[in-house]
Amino acid sequence: MKNGMIECSVCHSKIVNPSTKAVSRAYDRHRNKISSKQRAINFLLVGGDCVLVGFQPILVYMSKVDGRFKFSPISVNFLTEVAKVFFAITMLLFQARQQKVGEKPLLSLSTFMQAARNNKLLAVPALLYAINNYLKFTMQLYFNPATVKMLSNLKVLVISVLLKFIMKRRFSVIQWEALALLLIGISINQLKSMPVGTTALDLPISTVAYICTLIFVTVPSMASVFNEYALKSQYDTSIYLQNLFLYGYGAIFNFLGILGTVILKGPNNFNILEGHSKATMFLICNNAAQGILSSFFFKYADTILKKYSSTVATIFTGIASAALFGHTLTINFLLGISVVFISMHQFFSPLAKARDEEQNGLVERADVQDKHRSRDSSFINMTAGANEEASHRVRPDERQPLLPT
C-alpha cells in the first residue's frame, strides 16, 4: 500500500478502497482489455476447436456400420486417453529440457508428488468426461450429426449457471438474454426432428433420447466447470503436468469401464482393437487433439468461449453432413443456427459488457467520492476546531490552577 492506494500485481490497477469488490472489478476490467497477442491466441484456439469439434460427429457417423458400432466405444475413449497421456509426457520432457538453472525441476519425484496432491481434484472432471465420451456415441444412435451438435449447445446455459454459483462469475442482463436466445434457436432446430420408433429396450425412442440429452448436457457441463476450476486453482503448475494427471485419471476410469464390459459380456470384449477401422483411428486422433486444446481453453481462456466456439462448428457440421451423407438442411436448422449466431454475437458484444463496466465504474466512483467526503469532513472539523481554539478568549477564572495552592 502506498499513499492509501493498492496496486494489483497482475493488472497494475490502483485501487483507493481496498475492498474485495473493488479488486474483483479491477481484475474484470483487466480481462476485458485483451492485448492483440491474446486475441490472436484466442482466434487460433477458436479456429482449431471449430475444425476439430466440427469433424467429430462426422467421424463418429462414419464409424457406424449398418447403423451400429462394430467396436466398443469405451475402447476408443481409452485409446484416446492413452494418446493424450503420451502427448503430455512428451511435452513435459520437452519443457523440462528448456528449464533454466535454478528453477524447480519438473521431473523430480518431490515435484511430481506435490503436484499430484494439489491437483487431485482433476479426478472429478476425468470421471465426468469418461461418462460423457461414452454418451457421445449413444447420442449418434438417435440423432444425426448436425442435431447432436445443436443439442450440445445447451451446455452453454448449464455452464453459465454453474459458473455463477460455483465460481461466482458475473453476467450482465444482455448476456442472460443472449443465453435465452440460444435456447430458442436450439428449440427451433428440434421442431419435428425427433425420430420415431422403438429401441431394443422397448422404450419409445423419444424417451430414451430425452434422457440421454439431459445427461449429455449436464455431465460435460459439470466436467468443464470443475476442470476450469481445478486448472486455474493451481495456475503455477505446468499445464502439461496437470494434463498428465487429468488424462491418467481418464485412462484409469475408461480401463475400469472395459473391465466392467468384460465381466458383463465375457472375455471376448477385452480386445480393445476389435472392430476398428481407419475412421475410428482418425476419430481417436481427433478426440485426443480436441481434449488437449480444451485444456488450454480452460486454463488460459474461458469455458464460455470454449462452448461458443463449439457452437460455431455447428454450421460446419451441418454442411459437411449434408455433403457427405445426404442429410437435409431443413428450414428449422437454418433458422435455428441463425438465432444461435445472433445469440453469440450479443453475448460477446461490447454493449453487453459496457453496461456492467459502467455500473462498476459508478460504484467505484461513489466509493471514492464517499472516502473523499469523509476526508474533507474530517479536514473541515479539524479546521473548525483550530479556528475555535484560536478565537477562544481565555477568561480570568480559566487561568486559575485546578488544584488549590
C-alpha positions in Angstrom: 0.0 0.0 0.0 1.3 3.4 -1.0 -0.4 6.8 -0.3 -3.5 4.9 0.8 -3.7 3.0 -2.6 -3.1 -0.6 -3.5 -1.6 -1.6 -6.9 -2.5 -5.0 -8.3 0.5 -7.2 -9.2 -1.4 -8.7 -12.2 -3.2 -5.8 -13.9 -1.4 -2.9 -12.1 -4.7 -1.2 -11.3 -4.5 1.3 -8.5 -7.4 1.0 -6.0 -8.3 3.6 -3.5 -10.7 1.4 -1.5 -9.0 -2.0 -0.9 -12.2 -4.0 -0.7 -12.9 -7.4 -2.3 -15.4 -6.0 -4.7 -13.0 -3.3 -5.9 -10.2 -5.8 -6.5 -12.7 -8.1 -8.4 -13.9 -5.2 -10.6 -10.3 -4.1 -11.4 -9.4 -7.6 -12.5 -12.6 -7.9 -14.6 -11.6 -4.6 -16.4 -8.1 -6.0 -16.9 -9.6 -9.2 -18.5 -11.7 -7.1 -20.9 -8.7 -5.2 -22.1 -7.2 -8.1 -24.1 -4.0 -7.5 -25.9 -3.6 -8.2 -29.6 -1.4 -11.2 -28.8 -4.1 -12.7 -26.5 -6.7 -12.1 -29.2 -4.6 -13.9 -31.7 -4.2 -16.8 -29.4 -8.0 -16.9 -28.8 -8.6 -16.8 -32.5 -6.3 -19.8 -33.1 -7.9 -21.7 -30.2 -11.4 -21.0 -31.6 -10.4 -21.8 -35.2 -8.7 -25.1 -34.2 -11.6 -26.0 -31.9 -14.2 -25.3 -34.7 -12.4 -27.7 -37.1 -11.9 -30.5 -34.5 -15.4 -30.3 -33.0 -17.0 -30.0 -36.4 -15.3 -33.1 -37.6 -16.1 -35.2 -34.6 -19.8 -36.0 -35.3 -18.8 -36.7 -38.9 -16.1 -39.2 -37.9 -18.5 -40.9 -35.4 -21.1 -41.2 -38.0 -18.6 -42.7 -40.5 -17.5 -45.2 -37.9 -21.0 -46.8 -37.8 -21.7 -49.9 -39.8 -25.3 -50.7 -40.7 -26.4 -48.1 -38.1 -24.3 -49.7 -35.3 -20.8 -49.6 -33.9 -18.7 -52.7 -34.5 -16.2 -51.6 -31.9 -16.6 -50.8 -28.2 -16.9 -47.0 -27.7 -15.1 -47.4 -24.3 -12.1 -48.8 -26.2 -12.0 -45.6 -28.4 -12.1 -43.4 -25.3 -9.4 -45.5 -23.6 -7.1 -45.2 -26.6 -7.8 -41.5 -26.8 -6.7 -41.0 -23.2 -3.6 -43.1 -23.8 -2.7 -40.9 -26.8 -3.2 -37.8 -24.7 -1.0 -39.2 -21.9 1.8 -39.9 -24.3 1.5 -36.3 -25.7 1.6 -34.8 -22.1 4.7 -36.9 -21.3 6.4 -35.8 -24.5 5.7 -32.1 -23.9 6.7 -32.4 -20.2 10.1 -33.8 -21.2 10.5 -31.0 -23.8 9.5 -28.4 -21.2 12.0 -29.9 -18.6 14.8 -29.6 -21.1 14.0 -25.9 -21.6 14.3 -25.1 -17.9 16.9 -22.6 -16.7 19.4 -23.2 -14.0 18.0 -22.6 -10.5 14.3 -23.4 -11.5 12.5 -26.2 -9.6 12.9 -29.4 -11.7 9.7 -30.6 -13.2 10.8 -34.3 -13.3 11.8 -34.6 -9.7 9.8 -37.0 -7.5 9.1 -34.4 -4.9 7.6 -32.0 -7.5 5.5 -34.8 -9.1 4.1 -35.9 -5.7 3.3 -32.4 -4.6 1.6 -31.6 -7.9 -0.3 -34.8 -7.6 -1.6 -33.9 -4.2 -2.5 -30.4 -5.3 -4.3 -31.5 -8.4 -6.3 -34.4 -7.1 -9.5 -32.5 -7.9 -8.8 -33.3 -11.6 -10.1 -36.8 -10.9 -13.6 -35.4 -10.8 -13.7 -34.0 -14.4 -11.8 -37.0 -15.6 -14.7 -39.3 -14.4 -17.3 -37.0 -15.8 -15.5 -36.8 -19.2 -15.3 -40.6 -19.3 -19.1 -40.8 -18.9 -19.6 -38.0 -21.4 -17.4 -39.6 -24.1 -19.5 -42.8 -24.0 -22.7 -40.7 -24.3 -21.4 -39.1 -27.5 -21.6 -42.5 -29.2 -25.0 -43.2 -27.7 -26.4 -39.8 -29.0 -25.4 -40.7 -32.5 -27.8 -43.7 -32.4 -30.8 -41.3 -32.0 -29.8 -38.1 -33.8 -27.9 -37.1 -36.9 -24.6 -35.2 -36.5 -25.9 -31.7 -37.0 -28.7 -32.3 -34.4 -26.2 -33.7 -31.9 -24.1 -30.5 -32.4 -27.1 -28.3 -31.8 -28.1 -30.2 -28.7 -24.6 -29.8 -27.3 -25.1 -26.0 -27.4 -27.4 -26.4 -24.4 -24.3 -26.9 -22.3 -23.7 -23.1 -22.6 -26.7 -22.3 -20.4 -25.9 -25.0 -17.9 -22.3 -23.9 -17.7 -23.3 -20.3 -17.2 -25.5 -21.3 -14.2 -22.7 -23.4 -12.7 -20.1 -20.6 -13.2 -22.4 -18.1 -11.5 -23.0 -20.3 -8.4 -19.7 -22.2 -8.2 -17.1 -19.7 -9.4 -19.1 -16.6 -8.7 -18.9 -15.4 -12.3 -20.9 -12.3 -13.2 -23.1 -11.9 -16.3 -25.0 -8.9 -17.5 -28.7 -8.8 -18.3 -27.9 -8.7 -22.0 -25.8 -11.8 -21.7 -28.6 -13.7 -19.9 -30.9 -12.6 -22.8 -28.3 -14.0 -25.3 -28.4 -17.3 -23.5 -32.2 -17.3 -23.7 -31.9 -16.7 -27.5 -29.6 -19.7 -27.6 -32.3 -21.9 -26.1 -34.8 -20.6 -28.6 -32.5 -21.3 -31.5 -32.0 -24.9 -30.4 -35.7 -25.4 -29.9 -36.4 -24.2 -33.4 -34.0 -26.7 -34.8 -35.6 -29.5 -32.9 -39.2 -28.9 -34.1 -40.5 -32.1 -35.7 -36.9 -33.6 -35.9 -37.3 -36.3 -33.4 -37.2 -39.8 -35.0 -40.0 -42.2 -34.2 -39.9 -45.9 -33.4 -38.7 -48.1 -30.6 -35.3 -49.4 -29.4 -34.1 -52.7 -28.2 -35.0 -51.5 -24.7 -38.7 -51.5 -25.7 -38.9 -47.8 -24.7 -40.1 -45.0 -27.0 -37.1 -43.7 -28.7 -38.1 -40.1 -27.8 -38.0 -41.0 -24.1 -34.5 -42.6 -24.3 -33.4 -39.6 -26.4 -34.6 -37.1 -23.9 -32.9 -39.0 -21.0 -29.6 -39.1 -23.0 -29.9 -35.5 -23.8 -30.4 -34.5 -20.2 -27.3 -36.5 -19.1 -25.4 -35.4 -22.3 -25.9 -31.7 -21.4 -25.4 -31.9 -17.6 -22.4 -34.2 -17.2 -20.0 -32.4 -19.6 -21.1 -29.0 -18.3 -20.1 -30.0 -14.7 -16.9 -31.5 -16.1 -16.0 -28.3 -17.9 -16.6 -26.1 -14.8 -14.7 -28.4 -12.4 -11.9 -28.7 -15.0 -11.5 -24.9 -15.3 -11.6 -24.5 -11.5 -9.0 -27.3 -11.0 -6.6 -26.0 -13.6 -6.8 -22.3 -12.6 -6.7 -23.0 -8.9 -3.2 -24.5 -9.4 -2.2 -21.9 -12.0 1.6 -22.1 -11.3 1.6 -25.9 -12.0 2.7 -26.8 -15.6 -0.3 -27.4 -17.8 1.4 -30.5 -19.2 1.8 -31.9 -15.7 -1.8 -31.2 -15.0 -2.8 -32.8 -18.3 -0.8 -35.9 -17.3 -2.9 -36.2 -14.2 -6.2 -35.5 -15.9 -5.5 -37.9 -18.8 -4.1 -40.5 -16.5 -7.3 -40.5 -14.4 -9.3 -40.7 -17.6 -7.4 -43.7 -18.8 -7.9 -45.4 -15.5 -11.6 -44.8 -15.5 -12.0 -46.0 -19.1 -10.0 -49.1 -18.4 -12.3 -49.9 -15.5 -15.2 -49.5 -17.9 -13.5 -52.1 -20.2 -13.1 -54.5 -17.3 -16.8 -54.0 -16.4 -17.7 -54.8 -20.0 -15.6 -58.0 -19.9 -17.3 -59.1 -16.7 -20.8 -58.5 -18.1 -20.3 -59.7 -21.7 -17.4 -62.1 -21.5 -13.6 -62.1 -22.1 -14.0 -61.7 -25.9 -14.7 -58.0 -25.3 -11.2 -57.4 -23.8 -9.8 -56.9 -27.3 -9.7 -53.1 -27.5 -8.7 -53.1 -31.1 -11.5 -55.2 -32.4 -13.8 -53.6 -35.0 -11.7 -50.6 -35.5 -11.2 -49.0 -39.0 -9.4 -46.0 -40.5 -12.4 -43.8 -39.5 -12.0 -44.8 -35.8 -8.3 -44.1 -35.9 -9.0 -40.6 -37.3 -11.6 -40.3 -34.6 -9.1 -41.2 -31.8 -6.6 -38.6 -33.1 -9.4 -36.0 -33.4 -10.7 -36.6 -29.9 -7.1 -36.5 -28.5 -6.4 -33.2 -30.2 -9.7 -31.8 -29.1 -9.1 -32.7 -25.4 -5.6 -31.2 -25.5 -6.9 -28.0 -27.0 -9.7 -27.8 -24.4 -7.2 -27.8 -21.5 -5.6 -24.6 -23.0 -9.1 -23.1 -23.2 -9.9 -23.9 -19.6 -6.6 -22.6 -18.2 -5.8 -19.6 -20.3 -9.2 -18.6 -21.8 -12.7 -19.3 -20.6 -15.3 -22.1 -20.6 -17.9 -19.9 -22.2 -15.6 -19.1 -25.1 -14.9 -22.8 -25.5 -18.6 -23.7 -25.7 -19.4 -20.8 -28.0 -16.5 -21.8 -30.3 -18.1 -25.3 -30.4 -21.3 -23.5 -31.5 -19.6 -22.0 -34.5 -18.7 -25.6 -35.5 -22.4 -26.3 -35.9 -22.8 -24.8 -39.3 -19.7 -26.7 -40.5 -21.1 -30.0 -39.2 -24.4 -29.4 -40.9 -22.9 -28.5 -44.3 -20.4 -31.4 -44.1 -23.1 -34.0 -43.1 -25.3 -32.8 -45.9 -22.5 -33.0 -48.4 -21.1 -36.4 -47.3 -24.2 -38.3 -46.1 -27.1 -36.5 -47.9 -28.7 -35.2 -44.7 -31.2 -32.5 -45.5 -30.6 -29.0 -44.1 -34.2 -28.1 -43.1 -35.5 -24.6 -42.7 -35.7 -25.3 -38.9 -31.9 -25.9 -38.8 -31.2 -22.8 -40.9 -33.4 -20.6 -38.7 -32.1 -22.2 -35.5 -28.5 -21.7 -36.4 -29.2 -18.0 -37.3 -30.7 -17.4 -33.9 -27.7 -19.1 -32.3 -25.2 -16.9 -34.1 -27.2 -13.8 -33.1 -27.1 -15.0 -29.5 -23.3 -15.5 -29.7 -22.8 -12.0 -31.1 -25.0 -10.5 -28.4 -23.2 -12.4 -25.6 -19.8 -11.2 -26.6 -20.7 -7.7 -27.9 -19.1 -4.7 -26.2 -22.6 -3.4 -25.3 -23.2 -6.5 -23.1 -20.0 -5.7 -21.1 -20.1 -1.9 -21.3 -23.2 -1.6 -19.1 -21.7 -3.9 -16.5 -18.4 -1.9 -16.5 -20.2 1.4 -16.4 -22.2 0.3 -13.4 -19.0 -0.9 -11.7 -17.3 2.4 -12.5 -20.2 4.3 -11.0 -19.9 2.2 -7.8 -16.2 2.7 -7.6 -16.5 6.5 -8.2 -19.2 6.6 -5.5 -16.8 4.7 -3.1 -14.0 7.1 -3.9 -16.3 10.2 -3.5 -17.5 8.9 -0.2 -14.0 8.4 1.0 -13.0 11.9 -0.2 -16.1 13.4 1.6 -15.1 11.7 4.8 -11.6 13.1 4.4 -13.0 16.6 3.6 -15.4 16.5 6.5 -12.5 15.4 8.8 -10.4 18.2 7.5 -13.3 20.7 8.0 -13.8 19.5 11.5 -10.1 19.9 12.2 -10.1 23.4 10.7 -13.2 24.4 12.6 -11.7 23.1 15.9 -8.5 25.0 15.2 -10.4 28.2 14.4 -12.5 27.8 17.6 -9.3 27.3 19.6 -7.6 30.3 18.0 -10.6 32.6 18.5 -11.3 31.4 22.1 -10.6 34.1 24.6 -9.2 33.0 27.9 -11.2 34.2 30.9 -9.6 35.2 34.1 -11.1 32.3 36.0 -9.7 29.8 33.5 -6.2 30.9 34.4 -6.7 29.7 38.0 -5.0 26.5 38.9 -7.1 23.4 39.0 -5.7 22.4 42.4 -5.8 24.6 45.5 -2.5 26.2 46.4 
